[in-house]
Amino acid sequence: MRNDRTTAANVNRAGLDKNPSEVAGMFNKVARRYDLTNEALTLGQLHLWRRGVRRAVDAKPGEKILDVAAGTGGSTAALAESGAEVIACDLSEGMIEVGRRRHPEIEFVQGDATNLPFDSASFDAVTISFGLRNVDDTEKALREMARVVKPGGRLVICEFSRPTWKPFRVVYGFYLEQVIMRIASVFSSDDEAYEYLIESIQEWPDQEHLGKLIARSGWDHVQYRNYTGGILALHRATRAQ
């Protein structure tokens, strides 16, 4: 499904090795219009997906929740509606700067998902939306999230996945290859970031493979639910006792 692109076009784009400084720099550049672009690219589905995450996390007042790769805090704000204490953590200084302006009530902490700046067993649940595929070591990030969650604590991952119906996979492939860049060119200031987005989605493992990665990274009771025909999947798990 991948397009051939010229070497020149790839020079400054964060590669699929997910170098953290390049990924952070890429998100710094798109931070200001990030939320607007995402609304357009998801055709309004983003709010539906966030409601799904909120239900899956099932946060209660008094609980402490960590939202990793929180970006500008849209997902964090949705979780905070439960009355739980929710902390937003992101690698990009630019995203955090925008997030603090938009959500002054939320605590933002800069941090790498593979080396989280929090004590062990300090959260009741941890969640990451559309961020796990951007880290350079998926299993290390999953182990770090298990480390900072209390025994029996909860994990919810919201990430792009594989449509389950073959004809829909064809339509979705066309959307990725032909439509996203046209939308991004209107709403975003950085086309290269959305070229990376397409590649990262195409290279990401499917629902079953991600479930196996989660299971061998310190998590039990792994299950998932497809949304929008499998374009997206929510994986849930609990930390091993």
Disulfide bonds with the S-S distance in Angstrom:
none
